[in-house]
Amino acid sequence: MGIPKYGVWVAHPTHYEAETEKQDPKSPHIYLYFTDGTSTKQYQAAINVKSTDKDTRLVFWLDRNFSHPIAQSLSDLNGGVTLLNSEGMKGLDYIRTKGLADINAGKILPHDIPGPNNDILNSLDPILSTAIAQKARMYVFGSSYWTGIHDVHMNQGSLPQYENVVYEDGAVMFEFEDGHWEAVFLAFASQRIPTDDNGEVEDGSKDLAEILGSGS
């Protein structure tokens, strides 16, 4: 079936709100607000910062100098939503898109714990704040809907009750005025790889926490 209205939203971020453990201990999000130039309306990207699985941690990848060939194709897009896999432009796949993300470079992070620089909120804050302050152009991959976009994370290798698919992973990328790009990739620590051609878990697969040497 695939991720509903999977695509990339081209926009400029304006501000964000991060839900803490106290505000939502079960399924918190970062709500990243943006405008896309097609209207004066503000939209939002709902970014998961905690899993509802037994292992609630996330896997976080940051590429401060993103130079994948997809960047050129993205730069050519107009503001707004472009649906992928049906518009002649292929979507993202953490496993299959060559050179996109180094799986072994991921960091396992909890949502919100005491102390500095030790959780997903601490890790995302400087990236988002800098992109907003510098008026970077943003590219959000995920499932688009009327007021925003969600499923901004890996969308394969989950339990069968969740939607699994290939070439429909989520991500956030920023294009800065000085020409450099930065990219954020997110997954749940319990998601497993490798996956088959439908994005379902293969026999002998391992969860990302085990692969990255950080079991729950």
Summary of the structure (lengths in Angstrom):
residues: 216
radius of gyration: 16.2
end to end distance: 31.2
largest distance: 49.5
contacts: 694
relative contact order: 0.24
helix: 12%
strand: 36%
